[in-house]
Amino acid sequence: MAFYSEIVEAYDAIFPFNEKQLQFVETACGQLASKVVLDMGCGTGALSIAMARRSAKVRAFDYDADMLGKAEEKRPAALDIVFRQGDMRLVDAYFMPTTFDVALCFGNTLVHLQTLEEVEQTIEAVSGRLKQDGRFLLQIVNYDRVIADDVKSLPTLNSEPYTFIRNYIHRSDGKVDFETILNKGKQSIKNSVPLLMIRQEELDNILRKYFTKVEYFGGFDRSQWSPSSFHLVVEATK
């Protein structure tokens, strides 16, 4: 995807590894040693590598080949981790049923799908790849807040030498155009990608078809979710 290929060199600077993500995973599924983990939309692989350092067996994929190239550059050879290019809509074609102890999809990845039907098909496929009592861990922006407050932008990210400006252009079809400007000195890269604004209720209606328990949080710190939360973080148990 050109949107991410163009920012790949800056990605780790503007989106550094978040230790709270790793803590969230470990709280959900216990110690990662010997666990088989699926990381969907792994980006440049920071979280995948961190989980593999905990002796997890990690299988990770991303749609963008340049992101994966950066992940391979960072990957320590001794870890049990495999990166591959892939489309989350085809997760059931890539992996055998009941393979994973935990599947995760962080970084607002799920909303790159085009319709709620695609979201449900993907979630159903993920559920089928999980072992009994397996966990599906998900994070997206809280679009209940974005819609209710007509949010036009997200906080600008500053990490020398980069500035990353993020705007939302609301559309009439239930999506926003996520427009960004990446500045480095006098250089600017402008980009736009449509995102599906999934409400918590819509997501809940889907998840409860395939999981026996679904919990919602306002962040990776497991704070209580509310319609005004910045994030929507999910722990779903098969």
Residue, then its C-alpha position, 0 to 999 in steps of 0.5 A: m500500500a503506497f500510503y505506508s510505503e512512503i512513510v516506512e523510513a519514518y515509521d519507527a520514529i513516529f510510532p515507536f514500540n509501545e511496551k503497554q501493547l506487550q503488557f496487554v498481550e501478556t495479561a490476556c494470555g499469560q506468559l508467552a513462552s511456547k504460545v503460538v501467536l498471529d500478528m495481523g498488520c504487523g507493520t515493521g515488526a516491533l511487537s512481533i519481535a518483542m513477543a518472540r523474545r519472550s519465546a513465543k512462536v510468532r507468525a506475522f503478516d502485513y499488506d505492505a512489502d516495504m514495511l515487511g522489508k524493514a521488519e526483516e532488517k530488524r529481525p534477530a535470526a535466532l527468534d521463532i518468527v516468520f514475516r510474510q506479505g498478506d491480506m487479513r481477509l485471506v487469513d483462513a487461506y494462510f493458516m490451518p484451523t485452531t493453530f494459534d493461542v492468540a491473534l492480535c490486530f493492533g494499530n487501527t488495522l481492521v478499519h482498512l477493510q471496506t465494509l462491515e461484511e468484510v470485517e465479519q468475514t475476517i473476524e470469523a476467519v480469525s476465530g477459526r484459526l484460534k484454539q479453544d479458549g484462544r484470544f483475539l486482541l484488537q485495537i482501533v481508534n474509537y470511532d464513536r467519539v470521532i463520529a459524535d464529536d465530528v473529530k477533524s484531526l488526531p494529535t500531531l506526532n513529533s519525533e525529530p526529525y519528523t512531524f506527522i500531521r493527521n487529519y480526518i475528512h468525513r464522508s457520507d458513506g460511513k468512512v473518513d479519508f485519513e489524510t496525513i502530512l509527513n514533514k522532514g525539514k523542507q520535505s513533505i509527503k502527503n497521503s490519504v487512505p479511506l478508513l471504515m468508521i466502525r462503532q463499538e456496537e457494530l463491532d460487538n454485534i459481530l464479535r459475539k457471534y464467534f466469541t464466548k466473552v468480549e471485553y472492551f477497554g479504553g486503552f492498553d492499560r485496560s482502563q474502562w472504555s466509554p464513548s469518549s475514549f480515544h481508543l477501543v481495545v478488545e479482548a475476545t475469548k473463543 
